[in-house]
Amino acid sequence: MFDTKIALILRQDLAVWQKLNVAAFLASGITAADPSVCGEAYRDAAGRLYTSMFGQPVLVFAGDLQQLQDSHCIALERGLTITPYVAAMFTTGHDAANRAIFAEGKADYLDLVGLGLRGARKDIDKAVKGLRLHE
């Protein structure tokens, strides 16, 4: 049993390639915020070393824009680690452009297409309440 929980919430109306892309970016944000979420590196039978991965499960949920915004508000209230991805970021081509276009958005009405959350289990459960696991 883990004290913390990791959840990714993806907007259900995205194309498959967008969902996969957003999920990858959200996971990288959770890791960047706290590298200790990763376990030990992997080593195969020949002794080759591979990178570490999350040391706990990641739950992936689906929701609409309103549900993502509601989860975002709860995450802010509860002080969760938050990794956001907004629709406008699909129009950029690099990290600096992503940050710039994110900063231009309405802070209280983010056009979220994805949200990565990490925090205490009970707080994550509140933030994802009513959402269904992604199929």
MISEVO-737330 format. One record per atom (N, C-alpha, C): residue in three letters; x, y, z; residue number from 1; atom name. Coordinates in pm, 1 decimal. Last residue first. Layout:
BEGIN
 residuo        x        y        z num atomo
     ALA        X        Y        Z NUM    CA
...
//
This chain:
BEGIN
 residuo        x        y        z num atomo
     GLU  -1057.9    377.1  -2075.6 135     N
     GLU  -1068.1    245.2  -2139.9 135    CA
     GLU   -972.3    234.7  -2256.1 135     C
     HIS   -988.4    526.5  -1762.2 134     N
     HIS   -980.2    532.8  -1907.9 134    CA
     HIS   -986.7    391.7  -1965.4 134     C
     LEU  -1224.0    520.8  -1499.2 133     N
     LEU  -1092.4    483.0  -1550.4 133    CA
     LEU  -1097.2    484.5  -1702.9 133     C
     ARG  -1426.4    812.5  -1448.9 132     N
     ARG  -1412.2    669.8  -1476.5 132    CA
     ARG  -1269.8    642.8  -1525.3 132     C
     LEU  -1494.5   1036.8  -1176.6 131     N
     LEU  -1431.5   1006.6  -1305.3 131    CA
     LEU  -1423.2    855.4  -1323.7 131     C
     GLY  -1586.4   1059.3   -917.6 130     N
     GLY  -1683.5   1067.4  -1026.3 130    CA
     GLY  -1626.4   1041.0  -1164.6 130     C
     LYS  -1288.5   1194.9   -796.3 129     N
     LYS  -1420.4   1141.2   -763.5 129    CA
     LYS  -1518.7   1164.8   -879.8 129     C
     VAL  -1038.9   1294.9   -817.5 128     N
     VAL  -1085.6   1212.4   -930.1 128    CA
     VAL  -1225.2   1153.6   -905.2 128     C
     ALA  -1001.2   1437.0   -581.7 127     N
     ALA   -982.1   1506.3   -709.2 127    CA
     ALA  -1036.3   1427.0   -828.2 127     C
     LYS  -1033.0   1241.4   -384.7 126     N
     LYS  -1128.4   1354.0   -392.6 126    CA
     LYS  -1121.6   1420.2   -530.1 126     C
     ASP   -807.5   1083.0   -439.0 125     N
     ASP   -941.8   1024.7   -450.0 125    CA
     ASP  -1048.6   1133.5   -460.0 125     C
     ILE   -606.7   1263.7   -371.9 124     N
     ILE   -622.5   1223.3   -512.3 124    CA
     ILE   -762.1   1166.1   -532.5 124     C
     ASP   -651.4   1265.6    -95.5 123     N
     ASP   -665.4   1389.2   -172.3 123    CA
     ASP   -681.7   1360.0   -321.7 123     C
     LYS   -597.9   1004.9    -18.3 122     N
     LYS   -731.8   1059.4      4.7 122    CA
     LYS   -755.2   1187.3    -75.2 122     C
     ARG   -320.7    980.5    -94.3 121     N
     ARG   -426.2    897.3   -154.2 121    CA
     ARG   -564.0    961.3   -139.4 121     C
     ALA   -135.0   1275.1   -153.5 120     N
     ALA   -190.9   1179.6    -58.3 120    CA
     ALA   -309.6   1108.2   -122.9 120     C
     GLY    -20.9   1299.8   -495.9 119     N
     GLY    -36.8   1346.5   -359.3 119    CA
     GLY    -90.3   1236.3   -271.2 119     C
     ARG    -36.5   1411.9   -825.6 118     N
     ARG     27.2   1323.3   -727.7 118    CA
     ARG      9.3   1384.6   -590.3 118     C
     LEU   -164.8   1431.8  -1157.8 117     N
     LEU   -175.2   1464.4  -1015.3 117    CA
     LEU    -98.5   1363.3   -931.8 117     C
     GLY   -200.1   1580.2  -1470.5 116     N
     GLY   -128.4   1480.6  -1391.7 116    CA
     GLY   -130.5   1524.2  -1246.9 116     C
     LEU   -430.3   1629.9  -1719.2 115     N
     LEU   -390.8   1673.8  -1585.9 115    CA
     LEU   -321.9   1557.0  -1517.0 115     C
     GLY   -536.3   1753.0  -2037.7 114     N
     GLY   -477.1   1652.9  -1951.0 114    CA
     GLY   -430.1   1713.0  -1821.0 114     C
     VAL   -655.9   1959.0  -2147.7 113     N
     VAL   -675.5   1832.7  -2218.9 113    CA
     VAL   -614.8   1718.1  -2137.9 113     C
     LEU   -798.1   2264.5  -2037.6 112     N
     LEU   -723.1   2142.5  -2007.0 112    CA
     LEU   -759.2   2027.3  -2099.5 112     C
     ASP   -794.9   2557.0  -2055.7 111     N
     ASP   -851.8   2466.2  -2155.9 111    CA
     ASP   -776.9   2333.3  -2148.1 111     C
     LEU   -856.7   2714.0  -1745.7 110     N
     LEU   -760.9   2648.6  -1834.0 110    CA
     LEU   -833.7   2554.4  -1928.9 110     C
     TYR   -960.1   2941.0  -1596.4 109     N
     TYR  -1038.7   2863.3  -1692.9 109    CA
     TYR   -943.6   2800.8  -1794.5 109     C
     ASP   -793.1   3090.2  -1444.8 108     N
     ASP   -908.8   3031.8  -1376.7 108    CA
     ASP   -998.2   2950.9  -1469.7 108     C
     ALA   -601.7   3178.2  -1630.0 107     N
     ALA   -560.0   3096.6  -1516.1 107    CA
     ALA   -677.1   3027.0  -1447.2 107     C
     LYS   -617.3   3168.6  -1967.7 106     N
     LYS   -691.8   3217.9  -1851.5 106    CA
     LYS   -664.6   3125.9  -1733.0 106     C
     GLY   -286.8   3171.8  -2123.1 105     N
     GLY   -423.0   3122.7  -2100.0 105    CA
     GLY   -486.9   3186.0  -1977.6 105     C
     GLU    -22.7   3244.4  -2131.9 104     N
     GLU   -119.8   3335.3  -2194.1 104    CA
     GLU   -264.5   3295.2  -2166.1 104     C
     ALA    118.1   3033.3  -2027.7 103     N
     ALA    111.5   3156.5  -1948.2 103    CA
     ALA      9.3   3255.1  -2004.0 103     C
     PHE    105.7   2855.3  -2243.9 102     N
     PHE     36.2   2823.3  -2118.9 102    CA
     PHE     15.8   2949.8  -2035.6 102     C
     ILE    275.7   2978.2  -2421.7 101     N
     ILE    133.7   2971.7  -2456.0 101    CA
     ILE     49.5   2935.2  -2333.4 101     C
     ALA    520.9   2948.9  -2279.5 100     N
     ALA    470.6   3081.0  -2318.7 100    CA
     ALA    320.8   3077.3  -2346.6 100     C
     ARG    550.3   2671.8  -2254.6  99     N
     ARG    539.8   2755.9  -2134.4  99    CA
     ARG    480.7   2891.7  -2167.5  99     C
     ASN    566.9   2602.4  -2529.0  98     N
     ASN    461.6   2547.9  -2442.9  98    CA
     ASN    441.1   2634.7  -2319.8  98     C
     ALA    800.5   2733.7  -2602.5  97     N
     ALA    673.6   2777.3  -2662.1  97    CA
     ALA    555.6   2724.4  -2580.9  97     C
     ALA    983.4   2579.9  -2459.0  96     N
     ALA    970.0   2722.9  -2428.4  96    CA
     ALA    838.4   2777.8  -2484.0  96     C
     ASP    948.6   2321.2  -2582.5  95     N
     ASP    918.2   2345.7  -2441.9  95    CA
     ASP    897.8   2493.9  -2409.3  95     C
     HIS    799.1   2324.2  -2914.3  94     N
     HIS    907.9   2304.4  -2818.1  94    CA
     HIS    867.2   2355.4  -2680.2  94     C
     GLY    588.4   2376.1  -3082.7  93     N
     GLY    684.7   2275.6  -3124.6  93    CA
     GLY    798.3   2252.3  -3027.7  93     C
     THR    228.0   2411.9  -3054.1  92     N
     THR    366.5   2454.7  -3038.1  92    CA
     THR    461.2   2342.4  -3077.2  92     C
     THR    -27.6   2321.4  -3052.0  91     N
     THR     10.8   2408.0  -3163.8  91    CA
     THR    157.0   2450.6  -3158.4  91     C
     PHE    -80.0   2188.3  -2820.5  90     N
     PHE    -71.8   2106.9  -2942.1  90    CA
     PHE    -21.8   2189.2  -3060.8  90     C
     MET   -119.4   2386.0  -2636.2  89     N
     MET     14.6   2327.7  -2642.4  89    CA
     MET     30.9   2233.8  -2761.6  89     C
     ALA   -388.1   2442.9  -2633.8  88     N
     ALA   -300.5   2528.4  -2714.1  88    CA
     ALA   -159.3   2472.4  -2726.8  88     C
     ALA   -492.5   2263.9  -2441.1  87     N
     ALA   -511.8   2239.2  -2584.6  87    CA
     ALA   -414.6   2320.0  -2670.8  87     C
     VAL   -259.1   2194.7  -2172.2  86     N
     VAL   -372.9   2265.2  -2231.1  86    CA
     VAL   -374.3   2246.4  -2382.9  86     C
     TYR   -175.3   2014.4  -1896.2  85     N
     TYR   -152.4   2020.2  -2041.2  85    CA
     TYR   -277.4   2083.5  -2100.0  85     C
     PRO    -19.3   2025.5  -1569.5  84     N
     PRO   -128.6   2054.0  -1663.2  84    CA
     PRO    -82.4   2047.0  -1808.8  84     C
     THR     46.5   1863.5  -1285.2  83     N
     THR    107.3   1880.9  -1416.5  83    CA
     THR     -6.3   1903.6  -1515.9  83     C
     ILE     69.6   1915.7   -941.8  82     N
     ILE    -15.0   1926.8  -1060.6  82    CA
     ILE     71.7   1946.0  -1184.1  82     C
     THR     52.6   1793.8   -621.1  81     N
     THR    144.6   1818.5   -732.1  81    CA
     THR     61.3   1811.9   -859.1  81     C
     LEU   -201.8   1950.1   -415.8  80     N
     LEU   -143.5   1836.7   -486.9  80    CA
     LEU    -36.5   1882.7   -585.6  80     C
     GLY   -348.1   2118.7   -243.8  79     N
     GLY   -202.4   2129.7   -252.3  79    CA
     GLY   -133.8   2012.5   -319.4  79     C
     ARG   -619.6   2131.8   -240.1  78     N
     ARG   -557.9   2029.4   -155.0  78    CA
     ARG   -405.0   2028.5   -164.8  78     C
     GLU   -682.8   2329.6   -425.5  77     N
     GLU   -728.2   2343.7   -286.5  77    CA
     GLU   -653.3   2250.6   -192.6  77     C
     LEU   -577.9   2210.0   -661.1  76     N
     LEU   -522.4   2335.4   -608.5  76    CA
     LEU   -556.3   2352.6   -460.9  76     C
     ALA   -749.6   1989.2   -682.0  75     N
     ALA   -605.0   1968.9   -667.9  75    CA
     ALA   -536.7   2093.9   -612.7  75     C
     ILE   -992.1   2119.6   -724.2  74     N
     ILE   -973.8   2038.6   -602.9  74    CA
     ILE   -825.2   2017.1   -576.9  74     C
     CYS   -936.1   2234.9   -975.5  73     N
     CYS   -970.9   2318.9   -860.0  73    CA
     CYS   -948.9   2244.0   -728.8  73     C
     HIS   -894.4   2001.4  -1130.0  72     N
     HIS   -787.9   2100.5  -1114.7  72    CA
     HIS   -813.2   2188.2   -992.2  72     C
     SER  -1145.6   1886.7  -1126.5  71     N
     SER  -1033.8   1816.3  -1063.6  71    CA
     SER   -918.2   1911.3  -1037.1  71     C
     ASP  -1279.9   2083.3  -1278.0  70     N
     ASP  -1320.8   2055.7  -1139.6  70    CA
     ASP  -1208.2   1985.7  -1063.8  70     C
     GLN  -1145.3   2055.9  -1522.5  69     N
     GLN  -1138.0   2182.8  -1449.6  69    CA
     GLN  -1178.3   2164.9  -1303.1  69     C
     LEU  -1220.6   1794.9  -1589.2  68     N
     LEU  -1079.4   1827.5  -1569.5  68    CA
     LEU  -1064.2   1957.0  -1490.5  68     C
     GLN  -1497.1   1833.0  -1611.4  67     N
     GLN  -1444.7   1742.1  -1509.9  67    CA
     GLN  -1296.2   1767.0  -1483.7  67     C
     GLN  -1507.0   2008.3  -1829.8  66     N
     GLN  -1556.5   2051.2  -1699.1  66    CA
     GLN  -1502.2   1963.0  -1587.3  66     C
     LEU  -1400.2   1843.4  -2037.8  65     N
     LEU  -1333.0   1966.4  -1995.5  65    CA
     LEU  -1377.3   2009.2  -1856.2  65     C
     ASP  -1439.4   1497.8  -1930.5  64     N
     ASP  -1460.4   1608.9  -2022.5  64    CA
     ASP  -1392.6   1733.7  -1965.2  64     C
     GLY  -1220.1   1213.0  -1878.1  63     N
     GLY  -1320.4   1311.3  -1839.3  63    CA
     GLY  -1338.1   1415.1  -1946.7  63     C
     ALA  -1055.4    922.5  -1754.5  62     N
     ALA  -1107.6    999.5  -1867.6  62    CA
     ALA  -1212.2   1096.7  -1815.4  62     C
     PHE   -748.5    819.3  -1590.1  61     N
     PHE   -891.5    846.7  -1594.0  61    CA
     PHE   -927.5    924.4  -1719.8  61     C
     VAL   -516.3    594.9  -1477.5  60     N
     VAL   -547.4    686.4  -1587.9  60    CA
     VAL   -699.4    695.7  -1600.3  60     C
     LEU   -285.4    549.4  -1218.2  59     N
     LEU   -423.7    532.3  -1262.6  59    CA
     LEU   -454.1    636.8  -1367.9  59     C
     VAL      7.4    383.1  -1169.5  58     N
     VAL    -47.0    508.9  -1219.9  58    CA
     VAL   -187.7    478.8  -1271.2  58     C
     PRO    177.9    219.4   -894.9  57     N
     PRO     85.5    223.3  -1008.9  57    CA
     PRO     43.8    365.8  -1044.9  57     C
     GLN    525.4    294.4   -823.7  56     N
     GLN    387.8    268.4   -782.9  56    CA
     GLN    296.7    276.1   -904.2  56     C
     GLY    765.7    376.6   -912.9  55     N
     GLY    766.2    266.7   -818.3  55    CA
     GLY    627.6    232.5   -766.8  55     C
     PHE    832.0    456.6  -1250.9  54     N
     PHE    754.1    479.6  -1130.1  54    CA
     PHE    758.5    355.4  -1042.0  54     C
     MET   1162.4    332.3  -1338.1  53     N
     MET   1025.2    375.4  -1370.2  53    CA
     MET    955.1    408.1  -1239.5  53     C
     SER   1506.3    360.3  -1452.1  52     N
     SER   1403.9    328.5  -1352.9  52    CA
     SER   1268.1    378.9  -1403.4  52     C
     THR   1673.2    232.1  -1746.8  51     N
     THR   1625.0    336.1  -1656.2  51    CA
     THR   1524.6    282.1  -1554.8  51     C
     TYR   1911.7    -37.4  -1744.5  50     N
     TYR   1800.0     36.8  -1803.9  50    CA
     TYR   1749.3    137.4  -1700.6  50     C
     LEU   2214.3   -211.4  -1810.4  49     N
     LEU   2138.1   -123.4  -1723.0  49    CA
     LEU   2031.6    -46.5  -1802.4  49     C
     ARG   2302.4   -549.8  -1856.0  48     N
     ARG   2277.7   -418.5  -1915.5  48    CA
     ARG   2182.9   -338.4  -1827.3  48     C
     GLY   2336.5   -807.2  -1764.3  47     N
     GLY   2398.6   -699.6  -1688.4  47    CA
     GLY   2378.9   -561.1  -1746.4  47     C
     ALA   2196.0  -1005.1  -1879.4  46     N
     ALA   2330.4   -982.6  -1934.6  46    CA
     ALA   2402.1   -869.0  -1862.5  46     C
     ALA   1949.0   -986.2  -1756.0  45     N
     ALA   2033.5  -1101.3  -1722.7  45    CA
     ALA   2175.8  -1087.3  -1776.2  45     C
     ASP   1915.9   -626.8  -1687.4  44     N
     ASP   1876.0   -754.9  -1746.0  44    CA
     ASP   1977.5   -864.0  -1710.3  44     C
     ARG   1806.3   -400.0  -1449.5  43     N
     ARG   1924.6   -463.2  -1506.5  43    CA
     ARG   1880.7   -598.2  -1561.3  43     C
     TYR   1663.3    -81.1  -1373.2  42     N
     TYR   1647.5   -221.6  -1411.3  42    CA
     TYR   1777.0   -272.1  -1473.1  42     C
     ALA   1686.1    139.2  -1086.8  41     N
     ALA   1708.5    108.3  -1228.0  41    CA
     ALA   1692.8    -42.2  -1250.7  41     C
     GLU   1423.9    173.6   -839.7  40     N
     GLU   1561.9    149.0   -880.9  40    CA
     GLU   1568.2    121.3  -1031.1  40     C
     GLY   1150.2    402.2   -888.7  39     N
     GLY   1220.4    296.5   -817.3  39    CA
     GLY   1364.9    287.9   -863.9  39     C
     CYS   1032.0    737.6   -858.8  38     N
     CYS   1086.0    627.2   -939.1  38    CA
     CYS   1159.3    527.8   -849.8  38     C
     VAL    976.1    935.5   -690.7  37     N
     VAL    863.2    848.5   -726.9  37    CA
     VAL    910.3    729.8   -810.1  37     C
     SER   1195.0   1095.6   -665.5  36     N
     SER   1188.3    981.7   -574.5  36    CA
     SER   1067.8    892.1   -602.3  36     C
     PRO   1166.6   1318.0   -830.3  35     N
     PRO   1230.0   1197.8   -886.0  35    CA
     PRO   1223.8   1075.6   -794.5  35     C
     ASP    923.7   1524.7   -853.4  34     N
     ASP    978.2   1446.3   -743.1  34    CA
     ASP   1038.1   1316.7   -796.8  34     C
     ALA    882.0   1664.7  -1087.7  33     N
     ALA    847.1   1729.3   -961.1  33    CA
     ALA    907.3   1656.1   -841.4  33     C
     ALA    949.6   1480.4  -1283.6  32     N
     ALA   1034.3   1598.2  -1266.0  32    CA
     ALA   1007.9   1666.2  -1131.8  32     C
     THR    734.5   1301.0  -1261.2  31     N
     THR    870.2   1257.5  -1228.6  31    CA
     THR    961.6   1376.9  -1202.5  31     C
     ILE    525.7   1463.5  -1351.7  30     N
     ILE    518.8   1405.7  -1217.2  30    CA
     ILE    658.7   1362.5  -1172.3  30     C
     GLY    616.5   1512.7  -1613.5  29     N
     GLY    602.9   1621.7  -1516.9  29    CA
     GLY    598.0   1572.4  -1373.8  29     C
     SER    599.6   1264.5  -1733.4  28     N
     SER    732.1   1326.0  -1718.3  28    CA
     SER    727.8   1440.4  -1617.5  28     C
     ALA    323.8   1229.8  -1730.5  27     N
     ALA    408.0   1140.5  -1649.9  27    CA
     ALA    546.5   1200.4  -1629.3  27     C
     LEU    251.7   1428.2  -1917.0  26     N
     LEU    207.0   1437.6  -1778.2  26    CA
     LEU    293.1   1350.9  -1686.9  26     C
     PHE    369.1   1327.6  -2154.1  25     N
     PHE    413.6   1455.4  -2098.1  25    CA
     PHE    373.2   1468.8  -1951.5  25     C
     ALA    220.6   1087.7  -2182.5  24     N
     ALA    366.5   1084.1  -2169.2  24    CA
     ALA    419.1   1213.1  -2107.8  24     C
     ALA    -40.5   1188.0  -2210.6  23     N
     ALA     -7.3   1099.9  -2098.7  23    CA
     ALA    143.7   1095.1  -2075.5  23     C
     VAL    -14.6   1329.5  -2454.5  22     N
     VAL    -41.8   1402.1  -2330.3  22    CA
     VAL     -5.1   1316.4  -2209.8  22     C
     ASN     28.2   1112.1  -2629.7  21     N
     ASN    125.3   1219.6  -2618.2  21    CA
     ASN    108.6   1293.7  -2485.9  21     C
     LEU   -210.1    968.1  -2599.5  20     N
     LEU    -82.4    905.7  -2567.8  20    CA
     LEU     26.6   1009.9  -2546.8  20     C
     LYS   -398.1   1159.4  -2685.0  19     N
     LYS   -405.9   1101.8  -2550.1  19    CA
     LYS   -271.2   1042.7  -2509.0  19     C
     GLN   -315.5   1198.1  -2950.0  18     N
     GLN   -309.8   1308.6  -2855.2  18    CA
     GLN   -312.6   1256.7  -2711.5  18     C
     TRP   -366.7    951.4  -3065.7  17     N
     TRP   -227.9    997.9  -3061.5  17    CA
     TRP   -212.2   1112.0  -2961.7  17     C
     VAL   -651.2    946.5  -3039.4  16     N
     VAL   -567.6    851.0  -2967.3  16    CA
     VAL   -423.8    900.8  -2956.8  16     C
     ALA   -797.9   1271.3  -2990.8  15     N
     ALA   -755.7   1162.0  -3079.1  15    CA
     ALA   -660.7   1071.2  -3000.4  15     C
     LEU  -1017.9   1353.4  -2715.9  14     N
     LEU   -892.6   1365.9  -2790.7  14    CA
     LEU   -874.4   1247.8  -2885.8  14     C
     ASP  -1232.0   1342.2  -2543.0  13     N
     ASP  -1259.2   1373.7  -2683.9  13    CA
     ASP  -1132.4   1390.9  -2768.0  13     C
     GLN  -1154.7   1300.6  -2278.3  12     N
     GLN  -1205.0   1186.6  -2354.6  12    CA
     GLN  -1226.1   1215.3  -2502.0  12     C
     ARG   -859.6   1413.6  -2138.7  11     N
     ARG   -989.0   1452.8  -2195.1  11    CA
     ARG  -1032.7   1346.9  -2294.6  11     C
     LEU   -721.9   1234.1  -1868.7  10     N
     LEU   -715.4   1271.6  -2010.1  10    CA
     LEU   -853.8   1308.2  -2059.5  10     C
     ILE   -538.9   1234.7  -1582.6   9     N
     ILE   -675.1   1252.3  -1632.6   9    CA
     ILE   -663.6   1306.2  -1774.8   9     C
     LEU   -349.5   1028.4  -1378.5   8     N
     LEU   -350.4   1107.4  -1501.1   8    CA
     LEU   -495.0   1114.8  -1546.0   8     C
     ALA   -227.5    999.7  -1050.4   7     N
     ALA   -342.2    989.8  -1141.5   7    CA
     ALA   -318.3   1079.7  -1261.3   7     C
     ILE    -74.7    839.2   -785.4   6     N
     ILE    -50.9    913.3   -908.8   6    CA
     ILE   -172.0    890.7   -998.9   6     C
     LYS    -61.3    864.7   -431.6   5     N
     LYS   -125.3    809.4   -550.5   5    CA
     LYS    -89.3    899.5   -668.3   5     C
     THR     93.6    764.0   -120.2   4     N
     THR     58.5    858.5   -225.8   4    CA
     THR     -4.5    784.5   -343.0   4     C
     ASP    138.1    547.4     34.8   3     N
     ASP     80.3    665.4     99.3   3    CA
     ASP     31.1    766.5     -2.9   3     C
     PHE     56.3    218.6    -83.2   2     N
     PHE    133.9    341.7    -95.5   2    CA
     PHE     62.1    455.6    -23.3   2     C
     MET     85.0   -117.8      0.0   1     N
     MET      0.0      0.0      0.0   1    CA
     MET     89.5    124.0      0.0   1     C
//
